[in-house]
Amino acid sequence: MSWKESLPKQPRESLENILLDAEQYESSYMNSENPTVGQIWVVMALLNQRLEKAEQLVRAQRKALKEMDVEIEVDKHLDEDLKQSLKRY
C-alpha cells in the first residue's frame, strides 16, 4: 500500500483532486530541473488561487450583509466557537 492509499478518505481525495488539477501543467513542471519540486510549486499556486477565490467570496458576502444592514460579527462568533471547542479538549 502506498503512502497516499494509507491516508484517510477525505485527505486522500483532496490530494488526488489537486494532483489531477496540476496535471494540466505537467509539461511545464516536467521541464524544470526538479519536476517533483516543480509539481509542488504548481500545486501551491493552484491552492493559492482557490484561497484567493474563497477570500473574494467572503468579502462579497460581507459587503452584501453590510448593504442589508444586517449586523453580524463573524470574527466574534468564530472566537466564541473556538473558545467552546478548546474547552472541550
C-alpha positions as CSV (number, residue, x, y, z in Angstrom):
1,M,0.0,0.0,0.0
2,S,1.4,3.4,-1.0
3,W,1.5,6.3,1.5
4,K,-1.3,8.0,-0.4
5,E,-3.6,5.0,-0.1
6,S,-2.9,4.9,3.7
7,L,-4.4,8.4,4.1
8,P,-7.9,8.8,5.5
9,K,-10.5,9.1,2.8
10,Q,-11.1,12.9,2.9
11,P,-7.4,14.0,2.7
12,R,-6.7,11.3,0.1
13,E,-9.5,12.5,-2.1
14,S,-8.4,16.1,-1.7
15,L,-4.8,15.2,-2.6
16,E,-6.0,13.2,-5.7
17,N,-8.1,16.2,-6.8
18,I,-5.3,18.7,-6.6
19,L,-2.9,16.4,-8.3
20,L,-5.4,16.0,-11.2
21,D,-5.7,19.8,-11.4
22,A,-1.9,20.0,-11.5
23,E,-1.6,17.5,-14.4
24,Q,-2.7,20.2,-16.9
25,Y,0.6,21.9,-16.2
26,E,2.7,18.7,-16.4
27,S,4.6,19.8,-19.5
28,S,5.8,22.9,-17.6
29,Y,7.0,21.3,-14.4
30,M,8.4,18.2,-16.2
31,N,10.8,20.6,-18.0
32,S,12.1,22.0,-14.7
33,E,15.4,21.0,-13.1
34,N,13.5,19.1,-10.4
35,P,10.0,18.0,-11.7
36,T,8.9,17.0,-8.2
37,V,9.6,20.4,-6.8
38,G,8.0,22.0,-9.8
39,Q,4.9,20.0,-9.3
40,I,4.8,21.1,-5.6
41,W,5.1,24.8,-6.7
42,V,2.3,24.3,-9.2
43,V,0.0,22.7,-6.6
44,M,0.9,25.6,-4.2
45,A,-0.1,28.1,-6.9
46,L,-3.4,26.3,-7.5
47,L,-4.2,26.2,-3.8
48,N,-3.4,29.9,-3.6
49,Q,-5.8,30.6,-6.4
50,R,-8.5,28.6,-4.5
51,L,-7.8,30.6,-1.4
52,E,-8.0,33.9,-3.2
53,K,-11.4,32.9,-4.7
54,A,-12.6,32.0,-1.3
55,E,-11.5,35.3,0.2
56,Q,-13.2,37.2,-2.7
57,L,-16.4,35.3,-1.9
58,V,-16.2,36.1,1.8
59,R,-15.6,39.8,1.0
60,A,-18.6,39.8,-1.4
61,Q,-20.8,38.2,1.3
62,R,-19.7,40.6,4.0
63,K,-20.4,43.5,1.6
64,A,-23.8,42.1,0.8
65,L,-24.6,41.7,4.5
66,K,-23.5,45.3,5.3
67,E,-25.7,46.6,2.5
68,M,-28.6,44.7,4.0
69,D,-27.9,46.4,7.3
70,V,-27.5,43.1,9.0
71,E,-25.1,43.3,11.9
72,I,-23.1,40.1,12.0
73,E,-19.8,40.0,13.7
74,V,-18.3,36.9,12.0
75,D,-14.9,37.1,13.8
76,K,-16.7,37.4,17.2
77,H,-18.6,34.2,16.5
78,L,-15.5,32.4,15.3
79,D,-13.7,33.4,18.5
80,E,-16.6,32.2,20.7
81,D,-16.8,28.9,18.7
82,L,-13.0,28.5,19.1
83,K,-13.2,29.0,22.9
84,Q,-16.0,26.5,23.2
85,S,-14.1,24.0,21.1
86,L,-10.9,24.4,23.1
87,K,-12.8,24.0,26.4
88,R,-13.9,20.5,25.2
89,Y,-10.3,19.5,24.8
